[in-house]
Amino acid sequence: VGGLAILSELIGGLVIYVEISVLVVSVLDVLEGLVVLDVVLV
């Protein structure tokens, strides 16, 4: 039971880490797009 609890904690942490990574990548993508638009408009 203890092993399963540790495993589920690790999986939960991994899921959160992946979600944060995806969020960061999408935010950077949007910022990059804005910078490109800014350069094109100027």
PDB file with SEQRES, HELIX, SHEET and CRYST1 records, atoms N, CA, C and O in Angstrom:
SEQRES   1 A   42  VAL GLY GLY LEU ALA ILE LEU SER GLU LEU ILE GLY GLY          
SEQRES   2 A   42  LEU VAL ILE TYR VAL GLU ILE SER VAL LEU VAL VAL SER          
SEQRES   3 A   42  VAL LEU ASP VAL LEU GLU GLY LEU VAL VAL LEU ASP VAL          
SEQRES   4 A   42  VAL LEU VAL                                                  
HELIX    1 AA1 GLY A    2  LEU A   41  1                                  40    
CRYST1    1.000    1.000    1.000  90.00  90.00  90.00 P 1           1          
ATOM      1  N   VAL A   1       0.847  -1.202   0.000  1.00  0.00           N  
ATOM      2  CA  VAL A   1       0.000   0.000   0.000  1.00  0.00           C  
ATOM      3  C   VAL A   1       0.885   1.255   0.000  1.00  0.00           C  
ATOM      4  O   VAL A   1       0.614   2.215  -0.723  1.00  0.00           O  
ATOM      5  N   GLY A   2       1.931   1.235   0.811  1.00  0.00           N  
ATOM      6  CA  GLY A   2       2.844   2.376   0.870  1.00  0.00           C  
ATOM      7  C   GLY A   2       3.481   2.649  -0.478  1.00  0.00           C  
ATOM      8  O   GLY A   2       3.616   3.800  -0.891  1.00  0.00           O  
ATOM      9  N   GLY A   3       3.876   1.570  -1.170  1.00  0.00           N  
ATOM     10  CA  GLY A   3       4.495   1.718  -2.494  1.00  0.00           C  
ATOM     11  C   GLY A   3       3.542   2.336  -3.491  1.00  0.00           C  
ATOM     12  O   GLY A   3       3.930   3.182  -4.296  1.00  0.00           O  
ATOM     13  N   LEU A   4       2.270   1.902  -3.432  1.00  0.00           N  
ATOM     14  CA  LEU A   4       1.274   2.458  -4.360  1.00  0.00           C  
ATOM     15  C   LEU A   4       1.035   3.941  -4.086  1.00  0.00           C  
ATOM     16  O   LEU A   4       0.860   4.730  -5.015  1.00  0.00           O  
ATOM     17  N   ALA A   5       1.027   4.314  -2.814  1.00  0.00           N  
ATOM     18  CA  ALA A   5       0.803   5.709  -2.452  1.00  0.00           C  
ATOM     19  C   ALA A   5       1.934   6.579  -3.011  1.00  0.00           C  
ATOM     20  O   ALA A   5       1.693   7.656  -3.558  1.00  0.00           O  
ATOM     21  N   ILE A   6       3.172   6.092  -2.864  1.00  0.00           N  
ATOM     22  CA  ILE A   6       4.327   6.831  -3.378  1.00  0.00           C  
ATOM     23  C   ILE A   6       4.236   6.931  -4.898  1.00  0.00           C  
ATOM     24  O   ILE A   6       4.516   7.980  -5.478  1.00  0.00           O  
ATOM     25  N   LEU A   7       3.844   5.832  -5.536  1.00  0.00           N  
ATOM     26  CA  LEU A   7       3.736   5.800  -6.996  1.00  0.00           C  
ATOM     27  C   LEU A   7       2.686   6.798  -7.487  1.00  0.00           C  
ATOM     28  O   LEU A   7       2.922   7.531  -8.447  1.00  0.00           O  
ATOM     29  N   SER A   8       1.529   6.824  -6.824  1.00  0.00           N  
ATOM     30  CA  SER A   8       0.466   7.748  -7.243  1.00  0.00           C  
ATOM     31  C   SER A   8       0.896   9.201  -7.025  1.00  0.00           C  
ATOM     32  O   SER A   8       0.533  10.082  -7.803  1.00  0.00           O  
ATOM     33  N   GLU A   9       1.674   9.448  -5.961  1.00  0.00           N  
ATOM     34  CA  GLU A   9       2.191  10.797  -5.706  1.00  0.00           C  
ATOM     35  C   GLU A   9       3.131  11.212  -6.834  1.00  0.00           C  
ATOM     36  O   GLU A   9       3.068  12.341  -7.320  1.00  0.00           O  
ATOM     37  N   LEU A  10       4.004  10.287  -7.246  1.00  0.00           N  
ATOM     38  CA  LEU A  10       4.953  10.559  -8.330  1.00  0.00           C  
ATOM     39  C   LEU A  10       4.218  10.842  -9.635  1.00  0.00           C  
ATOM     40  O   LEU A  10       4.556  11.782 -10.354  1.00  0.00           O  
ATOM     41  N   ILE A  11       3.207  10.021  -9.937  1.00  0.00           N  
ATOM     42  CA  ILE A  11       2.431  10.200 -11.166  1.00  0.00           C  
ATOM     43  C   ILE A  11       1.713  11.550 -11.131  1.00  0.00           C  
ATOM     44  O   ILE A  11       1.689  12.269 -12.130  1.00  0.00           O  
ATOM     45  N   GLY A  12       1.135  11.889  -9.992  1.00  0.00           N  
ATOM     46  CA  GLY A  12       0.440  13.171  -9.851  1.00  0.00           C  
ATOM     47  C   GLY A  12       1.397  14.330 -10.075  1.00  0.00           C  
ATOM     48  O   GLY A  12       1.055  15.297 -10.754  1.00  0.00           O  
ATOM     49  N   GLY A  13       2.597  14.238  -9.508  1.00  0.00           N  
ATOM     50  CA  GLY A  13       3.599  15.276  -9.682  1.00  0.00           C  
ATOM     51  C   GLY A  13       4.021  15.388 -11.135  1.00  0.00           C  
ATOM     52  O   GLY A  13       4.224  16.487 -11.651  1.00  0.00           O  
ATOM     53  N   LEU A  14       4.153  14.239 -11.793  1.00  0.00           N  
ATOM     54  CA  LEU A  14       4.555  14.216 -13.198  1.00  0.00           C  
ATOM     55  C   LEU A  14       3.497  14.878 -14.078  1.00  0.00           C  
ATOM     56  O   LEU A  14       3.822  15.644 -14.985  1.00  0.00           O  
ATOM     57  N   VAL A  15       2.220  14.575 -13.800  1.00  0.00           N  
ATOM     58  CA  VAL A  15       1.116  15.164 -14.566  1.00  0.00           C  
ATOM     59  C   VAL A  15       1.127  16.687 -14.421  1.00  0.00           C  
ATOM     60  O   VAL A  15       0.978  17.413 -15.404  1.00  0.00           O  
ATOM     61  N   ILE A  16       1.306  17.163 -13.180  1.00  0.00           N  
ATOM     62  CA  ILE A  16       1.345  18.605 -12.931  1.00  0.00           C  
ATOM     63  C   ILE A  16       2.518  19.232 -13.677  1.00  0.00           C  
ATOM     64  O   ILE A  16       2.386  20.299 -14.277  1.00  0.00           O  
ATOM     65  N   TYR A  17       3.677  18.552 -13.633  1.00  0.00           N  
ATOM     66  CA  TYR A  17       4.877  19.046 -14.315  1.00  0.00           C  
ATOM     67  C   TYR A  17       4.634  19.164 -15.820  1.00  0.00           C  
ATOM     68  O   TYR A  17       5.008  20.160 -16.439  1.00  0.00           O  
ATOM     69  N   VAL A  18       4.004  18.142 -16.403  1.00  0.00           N  
ATOM     70  CA  VAL A  18       3.710  18.147 -17.837  1.00  0.00           C  
ATOM     71  C   VAL A  18       2.737  19.275 -18.183  1.00  0.00           C  
ATOM     72  O   VAL A  18       2.925  19.980 -19.175  1.00  0.00           O  
ATOM     73  N   GLU A  19       1.696  19.443 -17.361  1.00  0.00           N  
ATOM     74  CA  GLU A  19       0.720  20.505 -17.615  1.00  0.00           C  
ATOM     75  C   GLU A  19       1.379  21.882 -17.572  1.00  0.00           C  
ATOM     76  O   GLU A  19       1.101  22.733 -18.418  1.00  0.00           O  
ATOM     77  N   ILE A  20       2.255  22.102 -16.584  1.00  0.00           N  
ATOM     78  CA  ILE A  20       2.959  23.379 -16.471  1.00  0.00           C  
ATOM     79  C   ILE A  20       3.870  23.589 -17.679  1.00  0.00           C  
ATOM     80  O   ILE A  20       3.951  24.693 -18.217  1.00  0.00           O  
ATOM     81  N   SER A  21       4.561  22.515 -18.104  1.00  0.00           N  
ATOM     82  CA  SER A  21       5.446  22.610 -19.268  1.00  0.00           C  
ATOM     83  C   SER A  21       4.665  23.009 -20.517  1.00  0.00           C  
ATOM     84  O   SER A  21       5.092  23.878 -21.278  1.00  0.00           O  
ATOM     85  N   VAL A  22       3.516  22.362 -20.719  1.00  0.00           N  
ATOM     86  CA  VAL A  22       2.667  22.673 -21.885  1.00  0.00           C  
ATOM     87  C   VAL A  22       2.208  24.127 -21.820  1.00  0.00           C  
ATOM     88  O   VAL A  22       2.208  24.835 -22.827  1.00  0.00           O  
ATOM     89  N   LEU A  23       1.818  24.559 -20.626  1.00  0.00           N  
ATOM     90  CA  LEU A  23       1.352  25.936 -20.440  1.00  0.00           C  
ATOM     91  C   LEU A  23       2.462  26.924 -20.771  1.00  0.00           C  
ATOM     92  O   LEU A  23       2.235  27.902 -21.484  1.00  0.00           O  
ATOM     93  N   VAL A  24       3.670  26.668 -20.252  1.00  0.00           N  
ATOM     94  CA  VAL A  24       4.815  27.551 -20.505  1.00  0.00           C  
ATOM     95  C   VAL A  24       5.127  27.611 -21.999  1.00  0.00           C  
ATOM     96  O   VAL A  24       5.364  28.687 -22.547  1.00  0.00           O  
ATOM     97  N   VAL A  25       5.124  26.447 -22.652  1.00  0.00           N  
ATOM     98  CA  VAL A  25       5.421  26.400 -24.085  1.00  0.00           C  
ATOM     99  C   VAL A  25       4.382  27.189 -24.879  1.00  0.00           C  
ATOM    100  O   VAL A  25       4.738  27.931 -25.795  1.00  0.00           O  
ATOM    101  N   SER A  26       3.104  27.035 -24.537  1.00  0.00           N  
ATOM    102  CA  SER A  26       2.063  27.753 -25.270  1.00  0.00           C  
ATOM    103  C   SER A  26       2.160  29.260 -25.032  1.00  0.00           C  
ATOM    104  O   SER A  26       1.922  30.044 -25.951  1.00  0.00           O  
ATOM    105  N   VAL A  27       2.505  29.672 -23.818  1.00  0.00           N  
ATOM    106  CA  VAL A  27       2.676  31.097 -23.522  1.00  0.00           C  
ATOM    107  C   VAL A  27       3.843  31.659 -24.319  1.00  0.00           C  
ATOM    108  O   VAL A  27       3.741  32.742 -24.894  1.00  0.00           O  
ATOM    109  N   LEU A  28       4.967  30.918 -24.355  1.00  0.00           N  
ATOM    110  CA  LEU A  28       6.125  31.364 -25.129  1.00  0.00           C  
ATOM    111  C   LEU A  28       5.775  31.452 -26.603  1.00  0.00           C  
ATOM    112  O   LEU A  28       6.214  32.369 -27.297  1.00  0.00           O  
ATOM    113  N   ASP A  29       4.987  30.503 -27.082  1.00  0.00           N  
ATOM    114  CA  ASP A  29       4.553  30.474 -28.473  1.00  0.00           C  
ATOM    115  C   ASP A  29       3.755  31.739 -28.797  1.00  0.00           C  
ATOM    116  O   ASP A  29       3.972  32.373 -29.830  1.00  0.00           O  
ATOM    117  N   VAL A  30       2.835  32.094 -27.909  1.00  0.00           N  
ATOM    118  CA  VAL A  30       2.007  33.295 -28.103  1.00  0.00           C  
ATOM    119  C   VAL A  30       2.891  34.543 -28.093  1.00  0.00           C  
ATOM    120  O   VAL A  30       2.734  35.429 -28.933  1.00  0.00           O  
ATOM    121  N   LEU A  31       3.823  34.606 -27.137  1.00  0.00           N  
ATOM    122  CA  LEU A  31       4.721  35.763 -27.054  1.00  0.00           C  
ATOM    123  C   LEU A  31       5.563  35.872 -28.314  1.00  0.00           C  
ATOM    124  O   LEU A  31       5.761  36.967 -28.840  1.00  0.00           O  
ATOM    125  N   GLU A  32       6.056  34.747 -28.797  1.00  0.00           N  
ATOM    126  CA  GLU A  32       6.857  34.724 -30.017  1.00  0.00           C  
ATOM    127  C   GLU A  32       6.029  35.235 -31.199  1.00  0.00           C  
ATOM    128  O   GLU A  32       6.522  36.005 -32.023  1.00  0.00           O  
ATOM    129  N   GLY A  33       4.770  34.803 -31.274  1.00  0.00           N  
ATOM    130  CA  GLY A  33       3.864  35.256 -32.322  1.00  0.00           C  
ATOM    131  C   GLY A  33       3.647  36.757 -32.250  1.00  0.00           C  
ATOM    132  O   GLY A  33       3.615  37.428 -33.281  1.00  0.00           O  
ATOM    133  N   LEU A  34       3.496  37.299 -31.029  1.00  0.00           N  
ATOM    134  CA  LEU A  34       3.291  38.730 -30.850  1.00  0.00           C  
ATOM    135  C   LEU A  34       4.526  39.509 -31.290  1.00  0.00           C  
ATOM    136  O   LEU A  34       4.416  40.565 -31.913  1.00  0.00           O  
ATOM    137  N   VAL A  35       5.704  38.977 -30.959  1.00  0.00           N  
ATOM    138  CA  VAL A  35       6.956  39.632 -31.347  1.00  0.00           C  
ATOM    139  C   VAL A  35       7.067  39.664 -32.866  1.00  0.00           C  
ATOM    140  O   VAL A  35       7.442  40.685 -33.442  1.00  0.00           O  
ATOM    141  N   VAL A  36       6.741  38.544 -33.517  1.00  0.00           N  
ATOM    142  CA  VAL A  36       6.791  38.476 -34.976  1.00  0.00           C  
ATOM    143  C   VAL A  36       5.804  39.480 -35.575  1.00  0.00           C  
ATOM    144  O   VAL A  36       6.144  40.194 -36.518  1.00  0.00           O  
ATOM    145  N   LEU A  37       4.590  39.540 -35.036  1.00  0.00           N  
ATOM    146  CA  LEU A  37       3.584  40.501 -35.519  1.00  0.00           C  
ATOM    147  C   LEU A  37       4.088  41.933 -35.343  1.00  0.00           C  
ATOM    148  O   LEU A  37       3.923  42.777 -36.223  1.00  0.00           O  
ATOM    149  N   ASP A  38       4.701  42.185 -34.194  1.00  0.00           N  
ATOM    150  CA  ASP A  38       5.224  43.504 -33.878  1.00  0.00           C  
ATOM    151  C   ASP A  38       6.276  43.912 -34.914  1.00  0.00           C  
ATOM    152  O   ASP A  38       6.266  45.038 -35.410  1.00  0.00           O  
ATOM    153  N   VAL A  39       7.170  42.995 -35.228  1.00  0.00           N  
ATOM    154  CA  VAL A  39       8.230  43.271 -36.202  1.00  0.00           C  
ATOM    155  C   VAL A  39       7.627  43.523 -37.582  1.00  0.00           C  
ATOM    156  O   VAL A  39       8.046  44.435 -38.295  1.00  0.00           O  
ATOM    157  N   VAL A  40       6.629  42.697 -37.954  1.00  0.00           N  
ATOM    158  CA  VAL A  40       5.985  42.855 -39.268  1.00  0.00           C  
ATOM    159  C   VAL A  40       5.256  44.193 -39.363  1.00  0.00           C  
ATOM    160  O   VAL A  40       5.334  44.876 -40.385  1.00  0.00           O  
ATOM    161  N   LEU A  41       4.548  44.566 -38.298  1.00  0.00           N  
ATOM    162  CA  LEU A  41       3.778  45.814 -38.306  1.00  0.00           C  
ATOM    163  C   LEU A  41       4.685  47.038 -38.333  1.00  0.00           C  
ATOM    164  O   LEU A  41       4.339  48.052 -38.939  1.00  0.00           O  
ATOM    165  N   VAL A  42       5.839  46.949 -37.684  1.00  0.00           N  
ATOM    166  CA  VAL A  42       6.796  48.070 -37.647  1.00  0.00           C  
ATOM    167  C   VAL A  42       7.682  47.980 -38.885  1.00  0.00           C  
ATOM    168  O   VAL A  42       8.565  48.817 -39.074  1.00  0.00           O  
TER     169      VAL A  42                                                      
END                                                                             
